[in-house]
Amino acid sequence: MKLPRNLSGADLVRALERLGYAVTRQKASHLRLTTLRNGEHHVTIPNHDPLKLGTLAGILRDVGEHLDLDRDALLEEMFA
């Protein structure tokens, strides 16, 4: 599955909330999300529109490693 090209930070936050992440704090235009699924994990999301493709890929790689999912399985769980 290809990465979405026009995804905003707010859209990514909503998708990550489906995986059990919740916004724990915000500083300027960056949001910090935390989950307790598979142990505690934090990820920082820039609230930009759209997110740069490399930034999105890095965030998804970090989340996928924590949840032990490959990128395609992660994208399907987030956006299906």
Backbone hydrogen bonds, N-H to C=O, Kabsch-Sander energy under -0.5 kcal/mol:
donor,donor_aa,acceptor,acceptor_aa,energy
9,G,48,H,-2.6
12,L,8,S,-2.1
13,V,9,G,-2.2
14,R,10,A,-2.1
15,A,11,D,-2.0
16,L,12,L,-2.6
17,E,13,V,-1.9
18,R,14,R,-0.8
18,R,15,A,-0.6
19,L,16,L,-1.1
20,G,17,E,-1.3
21,Y,16,L,-2.0
22,A,34,T,-1.9
24,T,32,R,-3.3
25,R,32,R,-1.3
27,K,30,H,-2.4
30,H,27,K,-1.8
31,L,45,I,-3.2
32,R,25,R,-2.8
33,L,31,L,-0.5
33,L,43,V,-3.1
34,T,22,A,-2.4
35,T,41,H,-2.1
39,G,36,L,-1.5
41,H,35,T,-2.1
43,V,33,L,-2.3
45,I,31,L,-3.3
47,N,29,S,-4.1
48,H,46,P,-1.7
51,L,7,L,-3.1
56,L,52,K,-2.5
57,A,53,L,-2.5
58,G,54,G,-2.1
59,I,55,T,-2.3
60,L,56,L,-2.6
61,R,57,A,-2.2
62,D,58,G,-2.1
63,V,59,I,-2.5
64,G,60,L,-2.8
65,E,61,R,-2.3
66,H,62,D,-1.8
67,L,63,V,-2.5
68,D,64,G,-0.8
69,L,64,G,-2.5
74,L,70,D,-2.4
75,L,71,R,-2.8
76,E,72,D,-2.2
77,E,73,A,-2.1
78,M,74,L,-2.2
79,F,75,L,-2.7
80,A,76,E,-1.7
